[in-house]
Amino acid sequence: MKYKEIVVRKKPKIWDFIPWLSSYTAQAIYPNIFVSKEVYGDLSGSKPNHKFVAVLEHEKKHIERQ
């Protein structure tokens, strides 16, 4: 999936073992934004939660800085 030309991906399973990469956060690692499976599913729907869209916008700023 893409958000304003930035690739949004589900977090890899291995990240579940790293506490500060919890399912409640998103990570921007150029050129991708990583979100939890649940958030990814919501964002893929026809009416995504506005809070998750705000998270993508926030992470987009990190990508721009990188």
N, C-alpha and C positions, 0 to 999 in steps of 0.2 A: 504494500500500500504506500502511497505517497501523500505527503502533506506539504503543499507549496513547494514542490520539486525536491523535497527531502524524503528519503526512504525511511519508513517506519516499520520496524521489525519486532517480532516477539522476542523477549529475553531468552537467551539460552538457558537450558535447565541447570547447567553447572552454576549459574549465578544464584540459584536457590540456597547454596551453601555459604554464601558470603552475606553476612547479616546487614551490612550497610547498603546492599543492593536489593533491598526487600521488594516485595510485589507492590508496595505502595508508592514507589518512586519510579522515575523515568531517568534514563541516562542518554546523554548526547555524546556520541563518539563519532567524530567525522568519518564518513558522511551519513551516518545513520542515527536515528532516535530509537532507543529500545524501550519497550513498555511491556507490562505483564500480559499474559494470555487473556485475562478478563478485560483489561483496558483495550487491547487490540480488537477483541470481539465487539466491544461497544462502539469503538471508532469505525469499525467496518460496516456498522448498521446504517439504516437510512436516517436516523435521528440520534446522532451521538450526544452523549452527556456534555454539556457546556464546560464542565470542570475539566474533563479530559482534553477538550479542544484547547482550553487555556494552558494546560500542561504542555501540549505540543507547541504552542506559541512561545512559551517560556524556553523550552528546549531548543527551539529554532534559533533563538538569540544566542545560545551557547554555540551552536553550529556556526553561526555567522562569525563569532569571535575566534573560533578555532581556525 
